[in-house]
Every structure is written in C-alpha cells, then in structure tokens.
Amino acid sequence: MATRSIRLWPDPVLTQPCARIDLDDPALPDLVQDLFDTMYAAKGRGLAAPQIGVLKNVFVVDVTWKEGTPDPRAFINPRAFAVMGDDLTLDEQCLSIPGLPMQVTRLDLVELGWDNLDGSYSHAPFDGMFARCIQHEFDHLNGTVIFDHQTPDARAQLEAQYAP
C-alpha cells in the first residue's frame, strides 16, 4: 500500500494515548498494511499506529523476518492480561528515536488478547523477543516511549545525546 513517515521524538503524538479502533472502519486494512510496509522499509521489528501519526489502538510486529522467516502479526485493540516472568534488561531501539539504543528492563512473558482484521478475537502468551517487542509497541499505544523507562539522570543524558 504505502510507506508513511515515522514520527520522531519529541513529536507530541508519541506521548498521547490511543483510542480503540472500530473493526468495521474501512480504513483499518490499509492502516495495517501501511504499518507493515513502513516497518519493513525502516528495517524494524515492530511499529505502532501513533508512530505514523494515527492515534488508534493497533500495532504490528515481525520479530523473525530479519532471520529469513517472516511472521507478520497485527494486534488490533490489544489487551495485556498479564506481564510476568523474570526481569530482563537489554538494549532496545525505537524507530521514533533512531540511532539511540538504550537499556530497558522488561518482564520476559506477556499474555495478550487482541482483535484480528477478520473480526475474530485471539488470546495467547508470548515470550522472548516477541514479548519484548509486544511490550514496546503496547507502550506506544499508551503514549510511552523508551525514554520513559530510564531514571531521570539517565534520561537527561540520553536525551542530550539524541539528535533527530
């Protein structure tokens, strides 16, 4: 469909919570396809609607495509039921804050429910990189970016290094 511009920090749209999206919205299939097209073009593993300026509850992920086996997934109106497991601190990057990886601590298991494009409902647990990517994109739907996971001192240092 189309590759859209990715909003860069400190664009205010990145700090706003998203609204539930109507599954009957005729623009929804194109939005999901645009999210995938934009994510792949930017060499990302996930992308949320606010990152392209759309304040709707939808994100896409594909954590395996870089290894050669695509597994594209769209999550519409996602609901996190549980985030559990062990704390795992890793470098994360964000397409809206390019070129600035930062340490983020997340739990390594998430249980999620979501709507699908066909109107059906799904529910499943995810772990590993999938869980991390889902939590990252879910954060975007709530107006949270990876700067928000830093201590005040670390955030100030990282923001000073960031040059959009």
N, C-alpha and C positions, 0 to 999 in steps of 0.2 A: 504494500500500500504506500506508506510514506515514512521517511525518516524525519523526525521532528527535532527541533533544537532542544538540547538539555539545559535546563535552568541551573545556573551556577550560584553557589553561595556567595553573597548573602541575599539572594533573591527572596523577598518576603513570602512567596508562595511555599517555600520549603519549610516554613515554620507554622503553617496553618493545618488544622485537622481537616480531613476529607469527609465528604458526605457519602452516604450509602448510594449505590448506583442501581437504578431500576433495570432489571433484567430484560425488560421489553424496550429499553432505549435503543432505537435503530442505529445509533452511532456506536454502540458498545462493541460489536465485532471489529469495526475499523479501528477503534481505540486500542483494543487488544493487539491487533496486527501491527499497528504503528509502534506500540511499546516493544514488541519483539523486534521489528525492523530496526528501531533506534538502538535497542540494547545490543544487538549483534553488530551493527555498524560501529558502535562505540567500544566494542570488544569487552562488554560487561557480562556479568553473570545474573544480574537482576536489574529491574527498573520499575519504579512506581509511578503512577499517573501524575502526582504533583511534580515530579522531576521533568515533565514535559508541559507543566503549567495547567494540568487538569486536576481539580480538587475532587476527585472521585475515588472511592474505595476499590482500587484494582491495582494489582502488580503482577509482573511476570518474572519467572526465573528459569534458568537453564544452567545448572552447575556443572554439566558434563560435556557441553559442546566443544570446549577447548581441547578436550582429550580425544575428540573424534566421534563421540556418540551423543548426538543431540537428544535432549529430553525436555522439550519446552513445556512449561506448565503455566497456566494463567489462574490467578486466585482473585475471585470477584467477591466483594463484601466478606473478606476473611474475618474469622473469629478465632482468637487464640484461647484454647481451653486450659492449657497448662504449658508452662515452660519449666523444665526440670532437668535433673541430671547434675553433672559436675560443671563447675566454672572452668571455662577455657578462655585464655587470653591469647589473641592472635592479632596480627596486623590486618586491618580492613582498609579497603579503599572504597571510594564513592564516586560515581560518575558526575555528581554535582559538586564535588570537591576534588577535582583531578590533581594528580601528582603529589598527593599528600597522604601517604598511608599513616595510620595511627593505630595504636594498641586499643582494642576493645575487648572487654570481658563479657562473655555471654554464656548462658547455660547451653549444654550440648544436645538437648532434646526439646522439641516443641510438638504439641498436639494442636492441630488446626482444623477448623471447619470452614468451608467456603462454597460459594455458588460457582457453577460452571456455565459456559456460554449457552449450552443447550437447556438451561433452566434447572438442571439437576443439582443436587447437593452432595458434597463429598466431605469426608472426615477421615483424617489419618495422622499418625505420628511421623515425624521426620527427625533425623539425627545428622550428626556430622556437618559437612559443608552445606547441605540442604537446610538444616535447622538454622545455621548461622545466616545464610542468605535470606531466608524467610523472615527472621527477626529483624534484619537490617531493612528490608523493604517494608515490613509491617510498621517499623518505626516511622518511615516516611509518611505513611498514611495518618499518623498522629502528629505530624509536624516536628519530628525528632530527627536530628542528623548525628553523625558520629562525633562531632564536636561536643554534643550534649552528654556523651559518655566519659568525658575527661574531667579530671579535677580542675578547679578554677585556674591553678597555676599552669598546668599542662595545656589547658585550652588556650590561655592567653599566649603561650609560647607558640603553639601550633597555628593559631590564627595570625600571629605576626609573621610566620613563615609562608602562609598561604598567599599566593598571588594569582587571582583568576585570569 
